[in-house]
Amino acid sequence: MTSTLATRTDWTAIGAAELADVIALRRAIHAEPEVGLHCPLTTAKAKAALAGLPLEIHDSTSTTGFVAILRGGRSGGAGSNGRTVLLRGDMDALPMSEETGLPFASTVPGKMHACGHDAHTAMLVGAAKALSARRDELAGTIVFMFQPGEEGHHGARHMIADGLLDVARPEAAFALHILPNAPAGMFVGREGAMLASTDTVLATIRGKGGHAAMPHEAIDPIPVACAFVTALQQHVARRVPVADPAVLTMTQIHAGSSHNIIPEEVQLMGTLRTLSEATRTAMRAAFHQIAQGIAAAHGCVAETTIDEGYPVTVNDARATRLLRELSSEVPGGAGWTAMPAPMMGGEDFSYVLREVPGAMAFVGVAAPGSDWRTNPPLHNTRMTIEENVLATGVAMHCAVAERFLERGLD
């Protein structure tokens, strides 16, 4: 049987009713940003906003994250307890200084919510409040996942290891991410690979130090390191299929202490991004092999390390379709734009999507009158959002949960 949002709850008034509180919470979080796995102030703000709701709170033991579980009041179609769906909001900020000039700008030097996690947390709280008020009408269970440590700290992986997905095991999971470079209310996403894996690659090239005026008596590791970087780029260009790409960017090279000293070693660091585990595995092997081969050819020794980052973020086709169907039905929604190709950025919601099917979508937050194409992007010191769109995000969370509990991903 086909049904639409209009035949169920009208989330228009509900999203608008939550907006003032959501904005206030977002601004409070924005003013006191926290970085990493431990965000006690942010967690306290979120829990205070949820106080008094019919939620079961389960804390992470390795982070300050938590899940809040709402069990619906009527039986669903997937068994006596109905279906279970997870909604995720991340909480941490970035180690960068804010230059927006907002009255609620960061009060913490060197920290800023430049990726919208303040908005994500506030929208999820708003959705938890709206759905809790309709608990008796829900045919299943909703898990609200409040997660720190998304910005490179593997927060989702830690929370999964803490067993928080097993308290009320979800059958699907969804997340929203604001995007200042899309029109307000526009949802953006795609089926399959949406974001890349994110490994950090490190290498040390060791030679023999000496006087810069007598290089023949030393083994200079600097030109060897340069050859290594060039060989990596040649490998990506000539050995990696364009249909299953990789990006390998060396971002740091450190060597030397003076103009007249050939250093003993060169240290290099970079990032490896791929869209499949097959290419990821092949590129890891190539990184080690190329470093060893180039170093040996020049009389040097190479040591290489790869710090495993996030997996590829893969959206389930059925879950993506659900988001697409709701994108123009929720209040303020401006429809759906399909991404023509994945982004090579990473997202640790990928850990959740390895456990259960689901999808993430971006939601545009460009301010009216601004050019969304040239707005300061994510991770920019001047990034801002149109706060009225937060009502759209609340409504989408609620609509997704309601629709999934009623129909699943079929």
Secondary structure, 3 states (H helix, E strand, C coil): CCCCHHHCCCHHHHHHHHHHHHHHHHHHHHHCCCCCCCCHHHHHHHHHHHCCCCCEEEECCCCCCEEEEEECCCCECCECCCEEEEEEEECCCECCCCCCCCCCCCCCCCCECCCCHHHHHHHHHHHHHHHHCCHHHCCEEEEEEEECCCCCCCHHHHHHHCCCCCCCCCCEEEEEEEECCCCCCCEEECCEEEECCCEEEEEEEECECEECCCHHHCECHHHHHHHHHHHHHHHHHHHCCCCCCEEEEEEEEEECCCCCEECCEEEEEEEEEECCHHHHHHHHHHHHHHHHHHHHHCCCEEEEEEECCCCCEEECHHHHHHHHHHCCCCCCCCCEEECCCCECCCCCHHHHHHHCCEEEEEEECCCCCCCCCCCCCCCCCCCCCCCCHHHHHHHHHHHHHHHHHHHCCC
